[in-house]
C-alpha cells in the first residue's frame, strides 16, 4: 500500500501556540485520498476562534487555539451536527453555530464559549 503523508504544519493561523514554525504532525493516508481544508472564523463574544477543518478520507479534524492552547480535535459520533473531541475539549458545530466545552469543568458546567460563524 502506498501512502500519502498528510501534514499539519503549525505555522500560519496557529503560530500563536506553535512556538516553532517547523512543528508538524504527520498522518499517513492512502495515496488516492483527497485532502480538503477550510478555515472558518467564529465570533465567541469576547474572543474569536479560527478553526481549520481538515477532511481527508476517514480523517476529519478541527484545529484551533483556545486561550493559547493548541487543540487538534477529531470528529466523533454526534446525534446532530459535527462533534470534535481533542484533549480536554469538545467542539460541537451545528449550522453556523459552535459550542466549546471544557471537560475539566464538569459534566454540568456551562460552555467555555458559544460561537457563531462570521462572514
Secondary structure, 3 states (H helix, E strand, C coil): CCEEEEEEECCCCCHHHHCCCCCEEEEEEECCCCEEEEEEEEECCCCEEEEEEEEECCEEEEEEEECCEEEEEEEECCCCCEEEEECCEEEEEECCEEEEEEHHHCCCCCCCEEEEECC
